[in-house]
């Protein structure tokens, strides 16, 4: 898949929401949130994680899926 870089945080929002789509069918909300957070820890660079955390801090993650927003909050509390 070819991802075109978008302005601001749009690229990260798009990717994070795609990850959320995969994990949303996990049996529990907790498992889904943990799966998303683990994926972001494992595959995203520290600068990408800081950018998405900053986005959530500034906008309350208004464009993120609810599970993704919870996962980013989890990342924030563990960083």
PyMOL Python script that loads the backbone (N, CA, C, O; Angstrom):
from pymol import cmd

cmd.read_pdbstr("""\
ATOM      1  N   UNK A   1       0.835  -1.173   0.000  1.00  0.00           N
ATOM      2  CA  UNK A   1       0.000   0.000   0.000  1.00  0.00           C
ATOM      3  C   UNK A   1       0.882   1.238   0.000  1.00  0.00           C
ATOM      4  O   UNK A   1       1.868   1.308   0.733  1.00  0.00           O
ATOM      5  N   UNK A   2       0.531   2.186  -0.804  1.00  0.00           N
ATOM      6  CA  UNK A   2       1.274   3.434  -0.899  1.00  0.00           C
ATOM      7  C   UNK A   2       0.536   4.507  -0.112  1.00  0.00           C
ATOM      8  O   UNK A   2      -0.598   4.856  -0.441  1.00  0.00           O
ATOM      9  N   UNK A   3       1.182   5.030   0.929  1.00  0.00           N
ATOM     10  CA  UNK A   3       0.563   6.063   1.745  1.00  0.00           C
ATOM     11  C   UNK A   3       1.152   7.405   1.351  1.00  0.00           C
ATOM     12  O   UNK A   3       2.365   7.604   1.416  1.00  0.00           O
ATOM     13  N   UNK A   4       0.305   8.310   0.949  1.00  0.00           N
ATOM     14  CA  UNK A   4       0.736   9.652   0.584  1.00  0.00           C
ATOM     15  C   UNK A   4       0.791  10.481   1.861  1.00  0.00           C
ATOM     16  O   UNK A   4      -0.154  10.481   2.650  1.00  0.00           O
ATOM     17  N   UNK A   5       1.903  11.187   2.062  1.00  0.00           N
ATOM     18  CA  UNK A   5       2.026  12.029   3.239  1.00  0.00           C
ATOM     19  C   UNK A   5       1.009  13.158   3.149  1.00  0.00           C
ATOM     20  O   UNK A   5       0.870  13.808   2.113  1.00  0.00           O
ATOM     21  N   UNK A   6       0.312  13.377   4.235  1.00  0.00           N
ATOM     22  CA  UNK A   6      -0.704  14.413   4.283  1.00  0.00           C
ATOM     23  C   UNK A   6      -0.237  15.519   5.205  1.00  0.00           C
ATOM     24  O   UNK A   6       0.687  15.328   5.995  1.00  0.00           O
ATOM     25  N   UNK A   7      -0.867  16.665   5.106  1.00  0.00           N
ATOM     26  CA  UNK A   7      -0.459  17.808   5.915  1.00  0.00           C
ATOM     27  C   UNK A   7      -0.750  17.576   7.389  1.00  0.00           C
ATOM     28  O   UNK A   7      -1.666  16.838   7.751  1.00  0.00           O
ATOM     29  N   UNK A   8       0.052  18.223   8.235  1.00  0.00           N
ATOM     30  CA  UNK A   8      -0.170  18.158   9.674  1.00  0.00           C
ATOM     31  C   UNK A   8      -0.055  16.746  10.201  1.00  0.00           C
ATOM     32  O   UNK A   8       0.947  16.063   9.991  1.00  0.00           O
ATOM     33  N   UNK A   9      -1.084  16.328  10.880  1.00  0.00           N
ATOM     34  CA  UNK A   9      -1.110  14.998  11.485  1.00  0.00           C
ATOM     35  C   UNK A   9      -1.947  14.010  10.685  1.00  0.00           C
ATOM     36  O   UNK A   9      -2.143  12.874  11.116  1.00  0.00           O
ATOM     37  N   UNK A  10      -2.436  14.428   9.540  1.00  0.00           N
ATOM     38  CA  UNK A  10      -3.354  13.586   8.770  1.00  0.00           C
ATOM     39  C   UNK A  10      -2.758  12.222   8.426  1.00  0.00           C
ATOM     40  O   UNK A  10      -3.476  11.222   8.422  1.00  0.00           O
ATOM     41  N   UNK A  11      -1.466  12.169   8.139  1.00  0.00           N
ATOM     42  CA  UNK A  11      -0.834  10.889   7.813  1.00  0.00           C
ATOM     43  C   UNK A  11      -0.893   9.942   9.005  1.00  0.00           C
ATOM     44  O   UNK A  11      -1.203   8.761   8.848  1.00  0.00           O
ATOM     45  N   UNK A  12      -0.599  10.454  10.190  1.00  0.00           N
ATOM     46  CA  UNK A  12      -0.622   9.614  11.390  1.00  0.00           C
ATOM     47  C   UNK A  12      -2.042   9.213  11.762  1.00  0.00           C
ATOM     48  O   UNK A  12      -2.283   8.077  12.170  1.00  0.00           O
ATOM     49  N   UNK A  13      -2.969  10.131  11.623  1.00  0.00           N
ATOM     50  CA  UNK A  13      -4.371   9.831  11.928  1.00  0.00           C
ATOM     51  C   UNK A  13      -4.861   8.707  11.024  1.00  0.00           C
ATOM     52  O   UNK A  13      -5.504   7.764  11.486  1.00  0.00           O
ATOM     53  N   UNK A  14      -4.555   8.811   9.740  1.00  0.00           N
ATOM     54  CA  UNK A  14      -4.964   7.793   8.775  1.00  0.00           C
ATOM     55  C   UNK A  14      -4.390   6.423   9.151  1.00  0.00           C
ATOM     56  O   UNK A  14      -5.115   5.430   9.205  1.00  0.00           O
ATOM     57  N   UNK A  15      -3.088   6.386   9.409  1.00  0.00           N
ATOM     58  CA  UNK A  15      -2.441   5.106   9.744  1.00  0.00           C
ATOM     59  C   UNK A  15      -2.961   4.548  11.065  1.00  0.00           C
ATOM     60  O   UNK A  15      -3.238   3.352  11.168  1.00  0.00           O
ATOM     61  N   UNK A  16      -3.096   5.406  12.075  1.00  0.00           N
ATOM     62  CA  UNK A  16      -3.568   4.947  13.384  1.00  0.00           C
ATOM     63  C   UNK A  16      -4.979   4.383  13.282  1.00  0.00           C
ATOM     64  O   UNK A  16      -5.279   3.351  13.883  1.00  0.00           O
ATOM     65  N   UNK A  17      -5.836   5.040  12.538  1.00  0.00           N
ATOM     66  CA  UNK A  17      -7.205   4.544  12.383  1.00  0.00           C
ATOM     67  C   UNK A  17      -7.244   3.229  11.611  1.00  0.00           C
ATOM     68  O   UNK A  17      -8.105   2.388  11.874  1.00  0.00           O
ATOM     69  N   UNK A  18      -6.329   3.038  10.664  1.00  0.00           N
ATOM     70  CA  UNK A  18      -6.248   1.743   9.973  1.00  0.00           C
ATOM     71  C   UNK A  18      -5.861   0.638  10.955  1.00  0.00           C
ATOM     72  O   UNK A  18      -6.420  -0.458  10.922  1.00  0.00           O
ATOM     73  N   UNK A  19      -4.910   0.934  11.817  1.00  0.00           N
ATOM     74  CA  UNK A  19      -4.499  -0.037  12.839  1.00  0.00           C
ATOM     75  C   UNK A  19      -5.692  -0.344  13.739  1.00  0.00           C
ATOM     76  O   UNK A  19      -5.943  -1.502  14.075  1.00  0.00           O
ATOM     77  N   UNK A  20      -6.416   0.688  14.123  1.00  0.00           N
ATOM     78  CA  UNK A  20      -7.604   0.503  14.956  1.00  0.00           C
ATOM     79  C   UNK A  20      -8.644  -0.382  14.297  1.00  0.00           C
ATOM     80  O   UNK A  20      -9.298  -1.176  14.973  1.00  0.00           O
ATOM     81  N   UNK A  21      -8.807  -0.257  12.982  1.00  0.00           N
ATOM     82  CA  UNK A  21      -9.757  -1.104  12.247  1.00  0.00           C
ATOM     83  C   UNK A  21      -9.414  -2.581  12.408  1.00  0.00           C
ATOM     84  O   UNK A  21     -10.305  -3.420  12.541  1.00  0.00           O
ATOM     85  N   UNK A  22      -8.131  -2.892  12.394  1.00  0.00           N
ATOM     86  CA  UNK A  22      -7.713  -4.283  12.551  1.00  0.00           C
ATOM     87  C   UNK A  22      -8.061  -4.796  13.949  1.00  0.00           C
ATOM     88  O   UNK A  22      -8.609  -5.889  14.097  1.00  0.00           O
ATOM     89  N   UNK A  23      -7.745  -4.012  14.957  1.00  0.00           N
ATOM     90  CA  UNK A  23      -7.893  -4.471  16.336  1.00  0.00           C
ATOM     91  C   UNK A  23      -9.306  -4.332  16.894  1.00  0.00           C
ATOM     92  O   UNK A  23      -9.589  -4.881  17.958  1.00  0.00           O
ATOM     93  N   UNK A  24     -10.194  -3.624  16.220  1.00  0.00           N
ATOM     94  CA  UNK A  24     -11.522  -3.378  16.788  1.00  0.00           C
ATOM     95  C   UNK A  24     -12.348  -4.650  16.984  1.00  0.00           C
ATOM     96  O   UNK A  24     -13.305  -4.647  17.758  1.00  0.00           O
ATOM     97  N   UNK A  25     -12.001  -5.708  16.310  1.00  0.00           N
ATOM     98  CA  UNK A  25     -12.748  -6.955  16.447  1.00  0.00           C
ATOM     99  C   UNK A  25     -12.191  -7.888  17.513  1.00  0.00           C
ATOM    100  O   UNK A  25     -12.650  -9.023  17.646  1.00  0.00           O
ATOM    101  N   UNK A  26     -11.215  -7.424  18.267  1.00  0.00           N
ATOM    102  CA  UNK A  26     -10.701  -8.231  19.370  1.00  0.00           C
ATOM    103  C   UNK A  26     -11.825  -8.441  20.386  1.00  0.00           C
ATOM    104  O   UNK A  26     -12.755  -7.637  20.456  1.00  0.00           O
ATOM    105  N   UNK A  27     -11.743  -9.515  21.171  1.00  0.00           N
ATOM    106  CA  UNK A  27     -12.854  -9.871  22.067  1.00  0.00           C
ATOM    107  C   UNK A  27     -13.272  -8.783  23.060  1.00  0.00           C
ATOM    108  O   UNK A  27     -14.463  -8.627  23.334  1.00  0.00           O
ATOM    109  N   UNK A  28     -12.313  -8.031  23.601  1.00  0.00           N
ATOM    110  CA  UNK A  28     -12.662  -7.000  24.581  1.00  0.00           C
ATOM    111  C   UNK A  28     -12.026  -5.669  24.188  1.00  0.00           C
ATOM    112  O   UNK A  28     -11.051  -5.619  23.438  1.00  0.00           O
ATOM    113  N   UNK A  29     -12.599  -4.610  24.712  1.00  0.00           N
ATOM    114  CA  UNK A  29     -12.039  -3.278  24.488  1.00  0.00           C
ATOM    115  C   UNK A  29     -10.609  -3.218  24.990  1.00  0.00           C
ATOM    116  O   UNK A  29      -9.736  -2.656  24.328  1.00  0.00           O
ATOM    117  N   UNK A  30     -10.366  -3.798  26.161  1.00  0.00           N
ATOM    118  CA  UNK A  30      -9.027  -3.765  26.744  1.00  0.00           C
ATOM    119  C   UNK A  30      -8.003  -4.443  25.842  1.00  0.00           C
ATOM    120  O   UNK A  30      -6.897  -3.933  25.661  1.00  0.00           O
ATOM    121  N   UNK A  31      -8.369  -5.591  25.276  1.00  0.00           N
ATOM    122  CA  UNK A  31      -7.448  -6.295  24.376  1.00  0.00           C
ATOM    123  C   UNK A  31      -7.191  -5.482  23.106  1.00  0.00           C
ATOM    124  O   UNK A  31      -6.068  -5.439  22.603  1.00  0.00           O
ATOM    125  N   UNK A  32      -8.226  -4.848  22.600  1.00  0.00           N
ATOM    126  CA  UNK A  32      -8.070  -4.035  21.392  1.00  0.00           C
ATOM    127  C   UNK A  32      -7.155  -2.842  21.659  1.00  0.00           C
ATOM    128  O   UNK A  32      -6.250  -2.563  20.873  1.00  0.00           O
ATOM    129  N   UNK A  33      -7.391  -2.144  22.763  1.00  0.00           N
ATOM    130  CA  UNK A  33      -6.577  -0.975  23.105  1.00  0.00           C
ATOM    131  C   UNK A  33      -5.131  -1.391  23.328  1.00  0.00           C
ATOM    132  O   UNK A  33      -4.211  -0.723  22.855  1.00  0.00           O
ATOM    133  N   UNK A  34      -4.928  -2.482  24.039  1.00  0.00           N
ATOM    134  CA  UNK A  34      -3.561  -2.966  24.286  1.00  0.00           C
ATOM    135  C   UNK A  34      -2.890  -3.369  22.975  1.00  0.00           C
ATOM    136  O   UNK A  34      -1.705  -3.097  22.781  1.00  0.00           O
ATOM    137  N   UNK A  35      -3.629  -4.009  22.080  1.00  0.00           N
ATOM    138  CA  UNK A  35      -3.077  -4.395  20.784  1.00  0.00           C
ATOM    139  C   UNK A  35      -2.653  -3.192  19.956  1.00  0.00           C
ATOM    140  O   UNK A  35      -1.588  -3.197  19.338  1.00  0.00           O
ATOM    141  N   UNK A  36      -3.490  -2.165  19.948  1.00  0.00           N
ATOM    142  CA  UNK A  36      -3.153  -0.947  19.206  1.00  0.00           C
ATOM    143  C   UNK A  36      -1.924  -0.288  19.819  1.00  0.00           C
ATOM    144  O   UNK A  36      -0.990   0.077  19.105  1.00  0.00           O
ATOM    145  N   UNK A  37      -1.926  -0.136  21.141  1.00  0.00           N
ATOM    146  CA  UNK A  37      -0.791   0.506  21.824  1.00  0.00           C
ATOM    147  C   UNK A  37       0.498  -0.273  21.575  1.00  0.00           C
ATOM    148  O   UNK A  37       1.542   0.325  21.313  1.00  0.00           O
ATOM    149  N   UNK A  38       0.434  -1.591  21.654  1.00  0.00           N
ATOM    150  CA  UNK A  38       1.631  -2.403  21.408  1.00  0.00           C
ATOM    151  C   UNK A  38       2.125  -2.243  19.977  1.00  0.00           C
ATOM    152  O   UNK A  38       3.329  -2.167  19.735  1.00  0.00           O
ATOM    153  N   UNK A  39       1.200  -2.193  19.039  1.00  0.00           N
ATOM    154  CA  UNK A  39       1.590  -2.002  17.637  1.00  0.00           C
ATOM    155  C   UNK A  39       2.306  -0.659  17.466  1.00  0.00           C
ATOM    156  O   UNK A  39       3.344  -0.583  16.809  1.00  0.00           O
ATOM    157  N   UNK A  40       1.752   0.382  18.053  1.00  0.00           N
ATOM    158  CA  UNK A  40       2.375   1.704  17.940  1.00  0.00           C
ATOM    159  C   UNK A  40       3.754   1.717  18.595  1.00  0.00           C
ATOM    160  O   UNK A  40       4.684   2.328  18.068  1.00  0.00           O
ATOM    161  N   UNK A  41       3.894   1.050  19.736  1.00  0.00           N
ATOM    162  CA  UNK A  41       5.209   0.972  20.399  1.00  0.00           C
ATOM    163  C   UNK A  41       6.223   0.229  19.535  1.00  0.00           C
ATOM    164  O   UNK A  41       7.382   0.631  19.428  1.00  0.00           O
ATOM    165  N   UNK A  42       5.771  -0.855  18.927  1.00  0.00           N
ATOM    166  CA  UNK A  42       6.683  -1.740  18.202  1.00  0.00           C
ATOM    167  C   UNK A  42       7.062  -1.209  16.814  1.00  0.00           C
ATOM    168  O   UNK A  42       8.213  -1.333  16.396  1.00  0.00           O
ATOM    169  N   UNK A  43       6.108  -0.625  16.109  1.00  0.00           N
ATOM    170  CA  UNK A  43       6.334  -0.292  14.705  1.00  0.00           C
ATOM    171  C   UNK A  43       6.444   1.198  14.392  1.00  0.00           C
ATOM    172  O   UNK A  43       6.883   1.561  13.301  1.00  0.00           O
ATOM    173  N   UNK A  44       6.061   2.051  15.308  1.00  0.00           N
ATOM    174  CA  UNK A  44       6.169   3.491  15.068  1.00  0.00           C
ATOM    175  C   UNK A  44       7.424   4.024  15.729  1.00  0.00           C
ATOM    176  O   UNK A  44       7.801   3.581  16.814  1.00  0.00           O
ATOM    177  N   UNK A  45       8.063   4.966  15.079  1.00  0.00           N
ATOM    178  CA  UNK A  45       9.253   5.603  15.655  1.00  0.00           C
ATOM    179  C   UNK A  45       8.837   6.463  16.851  1.00  0.00           C
ATOM    180  O   UNK A  45       7.681   6.872  16.956  1.00  0.00           O
ATOM    181  N   UNK A  46       9.788   6.733  17.748  1.00  0.00           N
ATOM    182  CA  UNK A  46       9.464   7.610  18.883  1.00  0.00           C
ATOM    183  C   UNK A  46       8.894   8.963  18.439  1.00  0.00           C
ATOM    184  O   UNK A  46       7.993   9.499  19.085  1.00  0.00           O
ATOM    185  N   UNK A  47       9.412   9.509  17.347  1.00  0.00           N
ATOM    186  CA  UNK A  47       8.899  10.812  16.897  1.00  0.00           C
ATOM    187  C   UNK A  47       7.452  10.710  16.410  1.00  0.00           C
ATOM    188  O   UNK A  47       6.665  11.634  16.617  1.00  0.00           O
ATOM    189  N   UNK A  48       7.101   9.608  15.773  1.00  0.00           N
ATOM    190  CA  UNK A  48       5.714   9.410  15.344  1.00  0.00           C
ATOM    191  C   UNK A  48       4.798   9.294  16.555  1.00  0.00           C
ATOM    192  O   UNK A  48       3.713   9.876  16.584  1.00  0.00           O
ATOM    193  N   UNK A  49       5.246   8.534  17.556  1.00  0.00           N
ATOM    194  CA  UNK A  49       4.437   8.393  18.776  1.00  0.00           C
ATOM    195  C   UNK A  49       4.255   9.741  19.466  1.00  0.00           C
ATOM    196  O   UNK A  49       3.162  10.056  19.936  1.00  0.00           O
ATOM    197  N   UNK A  50       5.312  10.532  19.526  1.00  0.00           N
ATOM    198  CA  UNK A  50       5.202  11.853  20.155  1.00  0.00           C
ATOM    199  C   UNK A  50       4.265  12.766  19.370  1.00  0.00           C
ATOM    200  O   UNK A  50       3.524  13.549  19.963  1.00  0.00           O
ATOM    201  N   UNK A  51       4.292  12.673  18.063  1.00  0.00           N
ATOM    202  CA  UNK A  51       3.388  13.492  17.238  1.00  0.00           C
ATOM    203  C   UNK A  51       1.930  13.132  17.480  1.00  0.00           C
ATOM    204  O   UNK A  51       1.085  14.021  17.592  1.00  0.00           O
ATOM    205  N   UNK A  52       1.622  11.838  17.562  1.00  0.00           N
ATOM    206  CA  UNK A  52       0.218  11.447  17.758  1.00  0.00           C
ATOM    207  C   UNK A  52      -0.228  11.777  19.179  1.00  0.00           C
ATOM    208  O   UNK A  52      -1.383  12.144  19.394  1.00  0.00           O
ATOM    209  N   UNK A  53       0.678  11.650  20.152  1.00  0.00           N
ATOM    210  CA  UNK A  53       0.353  12.047  21.528  1.00  0.00           C
ATOM    211  C   UNK A  53       0.087  13.553  21.570  1.00  0.00           C
ATOM    212  O   UNK A  53      -0.878  13.997  22.193  1.00  0.00           O
ATOM    213  N   UNK A  54       0.937  14.334  20.911  1.00  0.00           N
ATOM    214  CA  UNK A  54       0.744  15.781  20.852  1.00  0.00           C
ATOM    215  C   UNK A  54      -0.576  16.156  20.198  1.00  0.00           C
ATOM    216  O   UNK A  54      -1.257  17.085  20.634  1.00  0.00           O
ATOM    217  N   UNK A  55      -0.930  15.426  19.149  1.00  0.00           N
ATOM    218  CA  UNK A  55      -2.206  15.666  18.471  1.00  0.00           C
ATOM    219  C   UNK A  55      -3.369  15.445  19.435  1.00  0.00           C
ATOM    220  O   UNK A  55      -4.293  16.256  19.490  1.00  0.00           O
ATOM    221  N   UNK A  56      -3.325  14.354  20.192  1.00  0.00           N
ATOM    222  CA  UNK A  56      -4.402  14.054  21.139  1.00  0.00           C
ATOM    223  C   UNK A  56      -4.456  15.110  22.242  1.00  0.00           C
ATOM    224  O   UNK A  56      -5.539  15.519  22.661  1.00  0.00           O
ATOM    225  N   UNK A  57      -3.300  15.544  22.705  1.00  0.00           N
ATOM    226  CA  UNK A  57      -3.278  16.575  23.743  1.00  0.00           C
ATOM    227  C   UNK A  57      -3.903  17.883  23.251  1.00  0.00           C
ATOM    228  O   UNK A  57      -4.586  18.567  24.013  1.00  0.00           O
ATOM    229  N   UNK A  58      -3.674  18.227  21.999  1.00  0.00           N
ATOM    230  CA  UNK A  58      -4.178  19.498  21.460  1.00  0.00           C
ATOM    231  C   UNK A  58      -5.639  19.439  21.030  1.00  0.00           C
ATOM    232  O   UNK A  58      -6.360  20.429  21.144  1.00  0.00           O
ATOM    233  N   UNK A  59      -6.075  18.287  20.540  1.00  0.00           N
ATOM    234  CA  UNK A  59      -7.409  18.206  19.931  1.00  0.00           C
ATOM    235  C   UNK A  59      -8.322  17.192  20.593  1.00  0.00           C
ATOM    236  O   UNK A  59      -9.464  17.016  20.167  1.00  0.00           O
ATOM    237  N   UNK A  60      -7.838  16.525  21.626  1.00  0.00           N
ATOM    238  CA  UNK A  60      -8.555  15.415  22.252  1.00  0.00           C
ATOM    239  C   UNK A  60      -8.781  14.280  21.258  1.00  0.00           C
ATOM    240  O   UNK A  60      -9.691  13.469  21.425  1.00  0.00           O
ATOM    241  N   UNK A  61      -7.948  14.230  20.225  1.00  0.00           N
ATOM    242  CA  UNK A  61      -8.013  13.138  19.255  1.00  0.00           C
ATOM    243  C   UNK A  61      -9.302  13.090  18.474  1.00  0.00           C
ATOM    244  O   UNK A  61      -9.822  12.012  18.185  1.00  0.00           O
ATOM    245  N   UNK A  62      -9.822  14.258  18.129  1.00  0.00           N
ATOM    246  CA  UNK A  62     -11.145  14.346  17.516  1.00  0.00           C
ATOM    247  C   UNK A  62     -11.312  13.522  16.238  1.00  0.00           C
ATOM    248  O   UNK A  62     -12.427  13.100  15.929  1.00  0.00           O
ATOM    249  N   UNK A  63     -10.244  13.286  15.496  1.00  0.00           N
ATOM    250  CA  UNK A  63     -10.355  12.517  14.245  1.00  0.00           C
ATOM    251  C   UNK A  63      -9.949  11.053  14.411  1.00  0.00           C
ATOM    252  O   UNK A  63      -9.951  10.292  13.443  1.00  0.00           O
ATOM    253  N   UNK A  64      -9.603  10.664  15.624  1.00  0.00           N
ATOM    254  CA  UNK A  64      -9.203   9.278  15.868  1.00  0.00           C
ATOM    255  C   UNK A  64     -10.405   8.437  16.282  1.00  0.00           C
ATOM    256  O   UNK A  64     -11.322   8.923  16.944  1.00  0.00           O
ATOM    257  N   UNK A  65     -10.385   7.180  15.886  1.00  0.00           N
ATOM    258  CA  UNK A  65     -11.398   6.242  16.356  1.00  0.00           C
ATOM    259  C   UNK A  65     -11.274   6.122  17.879  1.00  0.00           C
ATOM    260  O   UNK A  65     -10.175   6.258  18.416  1.00  0.00           O
ATOM    261  N   UNK A  66     -12.375   5.872  18.573  1.00  0.00           N
ATOM    262  CA  UNK A  66     -12.334   5.811  20.038  1.00  0.00           C
ATOM    263  C   UNK A  66     -11.286   4.849  20.604  1.00  0.00           C
ATOM    264  O   UNK A  66     -10.602   5.188  21.570  1.00  0.00           O
ATOM    265  N   UNK A  67     -11.151   3.667  20.026  1.00  0.00           N
ATOM    266  CA  UNK A  67     -10.153   2.711  20.525  1.00  0.00           C
ATOM    267  C   UNK A  67      -8.736   3.240  20.331  1.00  0.00           C
ATOM    268  O   UNK A  67      -7.869   3.039  21.181  1.00  0.00           O
ATOM    269  N   UNK A  68      -8.512   3.907  19.226  1.00  0.00           N
ATOM    270  CA  UNK A  68      -7.187   4.469  18.947  1.00  0.00           C
ATOM    271  C   UNK A  68      -6.877   5.579  19.945  1.00  0.00           C
ATOM    272  O   UNK A  68      -5.759   5.673  20.451  1.00  0.00           O
ATOM    273  N   UNK A  69      -7.862   6.411  20.222  1.00  0.00           N
ATOM    274  CA  UNK A  69      -7.671   7.490  21.201  1.00  0.00           C
ATOM    275  C   UNK A  69      -7.286   6.910  22.563  1.00  0.00           C
ATOM    276  O   UNK A  69      -6.377   7.416  23.222  1.00  0.00           O
ATOM    277  N   UNK A  70      -7.975   5.853  22.980  1.00  0.00           N
ATOM    278  CA  UNK A  70      -7.640   5.198  24.250  1.00  0.00           C
ATOM    279  C   UNK A  70      -6.228   4.624  24.216  1.00  0.00           C
ATOM    280  O   UNK A  70      -5.499   4.706  25.205  1.00  0.00           O
ATOM    281  N   UNK A  71      -5.845   4.049  23.091  1.00  0.00           N
ATOM    282  CA  UNK A  71      -4.495   3.480  22.970  1.00  0.00           C
ATOM    283  C   UNK A  71      -3.432   4.569  23.050  1.00  0.00           C
ATOM    284  O   UNK A  71      -2.381   4.366  23.659  1.00  0.00           O
ATOM    285  N   UNK A  72      -3.693   5.714  22.446  1.00  0.00           N
ATOM    286  CA  UNK A  72      -2.730   6.818  22.506  1.00  0.00           C
ATOM    287  C   UNK A  72      -2.636   7.346  23.934  1.00  0.00           C
ATOM    288  O   UNK A  72      -1.547   7.690  24.393  1.00  0.00           O
ATOM    289  N   UNK A  73      -3.754   7.413  24.636  1.00  0.00           N
ATOM    290  CA  UNK A  73      -3.724   7.815  26.049  1.00  0.00           C
ATOM    291  C   UNK A  73      -2.886   6.827  26.859  1.00  0.00           C
ATOM    292  O   UNK A  73      -2.145   7.220  27.760  1.00  0.00           O
ATOM    293  N   UNK A  74      -3.009   5.555  26.534  1.00  0.00           N
ATOM    294  CA  UNK A  74      -2.210   4.518  27.207  1.00  0.00           C
ATOM    295  C   UNK A  74      -0.728   4.732  26.916  1.00  0.00           C
ATOM    296  O   UNK A  74       0.103   4.627  27.818  1.00  0.00           O
ATOM    297  N   UNK A  75      -0.394   5.028  25.669  1.00  0.00           N
ATOM    298  CA  UNK A  75       0.996   5.323  25.302  1.00  0.00           C
ATOM    299  C   UNK A  75       1.513   6.521  26.089  1.00  0.00           C
ATOM    300  O   UNK A  75       2.630   6.512  26.606  1.00  0.00           O
ATOM    301  N   UNK A  76       0.683   7.543  26.169  1.00  0.00           N
ATOM    302  CA  UNK A  76       1.066   8.773  26.864  1.00  0.00           C
ATOM    303  C   UNK A  76       1.386   8.488  28.327  1.00  0.00           C
ATOM    304  O   UNK A  76       2.361   9.011  28.866  1.00  0.00           O
ATOM    305  N   UNK A  77       0.576   7.668  28.961  1.00  0.00           N
ATOM    306  CA  UNK A  77       0.785   7.385  30.384  1.00  0.00           C
ATOM    307  C   UNK A  77       1.976   6.468  30.624  1.00  0.00           C
ATOM    308  O   UNK A  77       2.497   6.408  31.738  1.00  0.00           O
ATOM    309  N   UNK A  78       2.413   5.751  29.584  1.00  0.00           N
ATOM    310  CA  UNK A  78       3.548   4.834  29.762  1.00  0.00           C
ATOM    311  C   UNK A  78       4.856   5.403  29.233  1.00  0.00           C
ATOM    312  O   UNK A  78       5.897   4.751  29.317  1.00  0.00           O
ATOM    313  N   UNK A  79       4.809   6.625  28.683  1.00  0.00           N
ATOM    314  CA  UNK A  79       6.047   7.186  28.119  1.00  0.00           C
ATOM    315  C   UNK A  79       6.746   8.106  29.094  1.00  0.00           C
ATOM    316  O   UNK A  79       7.799   8.658  28.775  1.00  0.00           O
TER     317      UNK A  79
END
""", "prot")
cmd.dss("prot")
cmd.show_as("cartoon", "prot")
cmd.util.cbc("prot")
cmd.orient("prot")
